[in-house]
Amino acid sequence: MRIAICDDNIILHEYLKGFLEEYSACRSVDLIYDDFTSGSELIAASGNNYDMIFMDYQMNGLDGLETSRRLRQKNVRSAIIFLTSYVHVVFDTFEVDAYRFLTKPIDRERLFSAMDDFLSSGDEGSCIVIKTEGGAKRIDTADIIYAEAAGKYCYIRTTDDNILFRDTLAVLESMLPEDQFFRTHRSYLAGLRHIVSYNPAEILFDNKERALISKLRLSAFKEAFLSSIRRSNHVI
């Protein structure tokens, strides 16, 4: 899980990371941090696709609210947790779709609660956290087009990335909602909502890529795909 800490007080960085390291050990979640002491630095690095940003509300230069506005304008969808000593500014943070608001000094239990909620947030079965080369990564299952086996690991093809999952395709399949994915072949797991068409041998996805269908699984696949279409169109 990639985290950015943006605060012009470097002591706060170390204090916060102490809590986060404790959380990482308690929950067995890998955390990677980048430190920024100004909003302009963070904006310049926003292409790093952070899962979460801890944002100081008051900073020299760009304050946290303006920094967040500019990040949202760049289509950065990271969860933003504001840090401040002033409770009354909480309503201002709604403007930039803030995920949480923590008052200083940071309370350990509230921080842990926010992290827990983030890792389990979303619609039922909508997010998973996987092991990658860079540590833990949170993925919205709706963004998964398909997954392909690669030896003892597998690749997850999402709408904007190709991620090496450091575990087997079978393990990934067990993590995903059964009604949204189907194992079409020993080497492929297909996201039903991303299927455009199929024939007896292969599937065409909405990103123009293809996956194989095993003859032995074709009949069950047709049934699963039809059920998915019915659900998406609210047909019972």
C-alpha positions in Angstrom: 0.0 0.0 0.0 1.5 3.3 -1.1 1.2 6.2 1.2 2.1 9.9 0.8 2.6 12.1 3.9 2.4 15.8 3.1 3.2 18.1 6.1 5.7 20.9 6.5 6.6 19.7 9.9 9.0 16.8 9.5 8.6 15.7 13.1 4.9 14.9 12.3 6.1 12.6 9.6 8.2 10.5 12.0 5.4 10.5 14.6 2.8 9.3 12.1 5.1 6.7 10.6 5.7 5.3 14.0 2.0 4.6 14.3 1.8 3.3 10.7 4.7 0.9 11.3 2.8 -0.5 14.3 -0.3 -0.9 12.2 1.7 -2.6 9.5 3.0 -5.2 12.0 -0.4 -5.7 13.7 -2.3 -6.2 10.4 0.4 -7.8 8.3 0.1 -5.0 5.7 3.1 -3.8 3.7 3.3 0.0 3.7 5.5 2.2 1.5 5.9 5.9 2.3 6.9 9.0 0.4 7.5 12.2 2.4 6.6 15.7 1.1 6.9 19.0 2.9 4.9 21.1 0.5 1.8 20.8 -1.6 3.6 21.7 -4.8 6.0 18.7 -4.3 3.1 16.3 -3.9 1.3 17.7 -6.9 4.4 17.1 -9.0 4.6 13.5 -7.8 0.9 12.7 -8.0 1.5 10.2 -10.9 2.8 7.8 -8.3 -0.9 6.7 -7.7 -0.9 6.7 -3.9 -3.6 4.7 -2.2 -3.7 7.1 0.7 -2.5 10.7 1.3 -2.1 12.2 4.8 -2.6 15.9 4.2 -1.7 18.7 6.6 -4.5 21.3 6.4 -2.2 24.2 7.2 1.1 24.4 5.3 3.3 27.2 4.1 2.6 28.0 0.4 -0.2 25.9 -0.8 -2.4 24.8 2.1 -3.8 21.3 2.2 -7.2 22.2 0.9 -5.8 23.9 -2.2 -3.3 21.1 -2.8 -6.2 18.6 -2.7 -8.3 20.7 -5.1 -5.4 20.6 -7.6 -4.9 16.9 -7.1 -8.6 16.2 -7.8 -8.4 18.4 -10.9 -5.6 16.1 -12.1 -8.0 13.2 -11.5 -6.0 11.9 -8.5 -8.5 9.6 -6.6 -6.3 8.7 -3.6 -8.0 8.6 -0.3 -7.1 11.9 1.5 -7.0 12.0 5.3 -6.6 15.6 6.6 -4.6 16.3 9.7 -5.2 19.5 11.6 -5.6 21.0 15.1 -8.7 22.9 14.1 -11.9 20.9 14.2 -14.1 23.6 12.6 -12.4 23.1 9.1 -13.8 19.6 8.7 -16.7 21.0 6.5 -14.2 22.5 4.1 -12.7 19.2 3.4 -16.0 17.8 2.1 -15.3 19.9 -1.0 -12.5 17.6 -2.1 -14.1 14.3 -1.1 -11.9 13.8 1.9 -11.9 10.2 3.2 -11.2 11.1 6.9 -10.4 14.0 9.2 -8.0 13.4 12.1 -7.2 16.0 14.7 -3.7 16.6 16.1 -2.2 15.2 18.1 -3.0 12.0 16.2 -4.9 9.4 18.2 -3.6 5.9 17.6 -7.0 4.2 17.8 -8.7 6.6 15.4 -5.9 6.2 12.9 -6.1 2.4 13.1 -9.8 2.6 12.7 -9.4 4.8 9.6 -6.9 2.3 8.1 -9.1 -0.7 8.8 -12.1 1.0 7.2 -10.1 1.9 4.1 -8.8 -1.6 3.6 -12.3 -3.0 3.9 -14.3 -0.2 2.3 -16.5 -0.1 -0.7 -19.4 -2.1 -1.8 -19.6 -5.7 -0.8 -16.7 -7.6 -2.3 -15.6 -4.6 -4.3 -12.0 -4.3 -3.1 -9.1 -6.7 -2.5 -5.6 -6.1 -1.2 -3.0 -8.2 -2.9 0.8 -8.9 -2.6 2.9 -7.3 -5.4 6.6 -6.6 -6.0 6.1 -3.2 -4.5 4.2 -4.4 -1.4 0.5 -4.5 -0.7 -1.9 -2.9 -3.3 -5.6 -2.3 -3.1 -7.6 -3.0 -6.2 -11.2 -2.3 -7.0 -12.6 -5.6 -8.3 -14.7 -3.8 -10.9 -11.5 -2.7 -12.6 -10.2 -6.2 -13.1 -10.7 -7.3 -16.7 -9.0 -10.7 -16.4 -6.1 -12.5 -14.8 -3.6 -14.9 -16.5 -1.5 -17.5 -14.8 2.3 -17.1 -14.9 3.9 -20.1 -13.3 3.4 -19.9 -9.5 2.2 -16.2 -9.9 -0.3 -14.5 -12.1 -0.9 -11.2 -13.9 -4.0 -9.1 -13.1 -5.1 -7.0 -16.1 -7.0 -4.0 -14.9 -8.5 -1.0 -16.8 -5.2 0.9 -16.4 -2.5 -1.5 -15.3 -1.0 -5.0 -15.5 -0.1 -6.2 -12.0 2.0 -9.1 -11.0 0.2 -10.9 -8.1 2.7 -12.8 -6.1 0.4 -15.8 -5.6 -1.5 -18.3 -7.8 -4.5 -17.8 -10.0 -6.4 -20.1 -7.7 -5.7 -17.9 -4.7 -6.8 -14.9 -6.6 -10.0 -16.6 -7.6 -10.8 -17.4 -4.0 -10.5 -13.7 -3.1 -13.0 -12.5 -5.8 -16.8 -12.4 -5.9 -18.0 -15.7 -7.5 -20.8 -14.0 -9.4 -18.5 -11.5 -11.1 -15.6 -13.7 -12.3 -15.4 -17.1 -14.0 -12.4 -19.4 -14.5 -12.7 -20.0 -18.3 -9.5 -21.9 -18.6 -6.7 -23.2 -16.3 -4.7 -20.1 -17.2 -7.5 -17.5 -17.3 -9.9 -15.9 -14.9 -12.4 -13.6 -16.7 -14.2 -10.5 -15.3 -17.7 -11.1 -16.6 -18.7 -7.4 -16.7 -15.8 -6.7 -19.1 -16.8 -9.3 -21.7 -17.9 -7.9 -25.1 -18.4 -11.2 -27.0 -17.2 -14.8 -27.1 -17.1 -17.8 -29.4 -16.5 -21.5 -28.4 -12.7 -20.9 -28.2 -12.1 -17.4 -26.8 -13.5 -14.3 -25.1 -13.1 -10.7 -26.3 -12.9 -8.1 -23.6 -13.7 -4.4 -23.7 -10.0 -3.5 -23.9 -9.7 -5.5 -27.1 -7.7 -8.3 -25.4 -8.7 -12.0 -25.5 -8.7 -15.0 -23.2 -9.1 -18.7 -23.8 -12.2 -20.8 -23.0 -11.8 -24.5 -22.2 -14.4 -26.7 -24.0 -15.1 -28.5 -20.7 -16.0 -25.1 -19.1 -17.9 -23.6 -22.0 -21.4 -24.6 -20.9 -20.9 -23.4 -17.3 -19.4 -20.2 -18.7 -22.4 -19.5 -20.8 -24.7 -19.9 -17.8 -22.5 -17.6 -15.6 -22.2 -15.0 -18.3 -26.0 -15.0 -18.9 -26.7 -14.7 -15.2 -24.3 -11.7 -15.0 -26.1 -9.9 -17.9 -29.5 -10.5 -16.1 -28.1 -9.1 -12.8 -26.7 -6.0 -14.5 -30.0 -5.3 -16.2 -32.0 -6.1 -13.0 -33.7 -9.1 -14.6 -34.7 -11.9 -12.3 
